[in-house]
Amino acid sequence: RMARFGEGDPRWRVEEREDGRNVNAWHWSEKNCTQWSKEELKKLFTDLDIGNGCTITSLEKVTGDVMYCNRKRKNMFFYDLELKLKWKGKAGEETVSGDMTVANFDQDADDLVITPSTTSKVAGATELRRAVGKSAVGPLQKLSEDFKKGLWDEFSEEFGEVKLMQTLEPVRVEEVPELCPKEAAAAAAAKEEARIKRAAEAAVAQKEAAKPTESKTVSTRSINQKVVFEAPLKDLFNCFVESRRLQAFTQSDVKFETTPGFEFAFFGGQVQGVVKKIVTGERIVLKWRSADWPAEHYSLVTMRFAKVDGGTELTLKQIKVPSTDVDRATSGWSTHFWQRIRAVFGYPFRMA
């Protein structure tokens, strides 16, 4: 049975400490790695050979942030950058130069979108631009992997295994059982099979969502829930408005900004909608729909936050939920939001 907030054996030090120490990296912590990343990328891109006798001469601009997060010793990096580069090469005896945009520069090097351009009018400039757009893919993918490894090497010493291992008490080897090779292989195969299944289901859902559906009157119901999290109000509120926190606990691709009218998406597009109104620390109002609902049908989600003894009370009201989906939507709030917030950020909760 879980102890109440502020109670329990003092040896399990998960409460706020006066010395500010994050024992065993149990609590959620984060660090902005953007400045280091910009300097590292400048080094990596200087005089980079991108094929066809062309090179990257400089990194001009980096758009986006690079964040390191840790929870229960699980290291996570979040970034999705857009890079502006300068390149040059030769078309015959003439020098050709131009700009290059690299979008989707994230942890998946296969998703890079490379767009070179040039204003050179010399013969062969257009052909060279097209060629370099293809030949640059391999070098930029390798650079992406080198950058990712550099991030880990740079920040793991501060937040990762080196520092963490110094804070842990010795553990007897026999207390950490290992899987035999046969069991390990079976576990790995099961994990991969589950990953493939999830990817296939997501692809089917996205395909179905793209199909036009006849608009019709939908029978609807409402969902009302009240949850108390043992967490500061500001921290809990940020779980629903900061993309990196949303991505962390949903464990999926997320598009979200607090600007009214912004079209957001969670779980790779399975949940989508429009931001209506956000009052910092008080209220979040969203037009909300599941991808498999009738076309253009939206529910309205309102979340209100209030400080209470021992934490923060979150009051959820969702109206105009299709009656055929209300049970799934009701359980989904607990399974995909409340429980995942508890698992990732360590905030216990109870239904009020």
Disulfide bonds with the S-S distance in Angstrom:
none
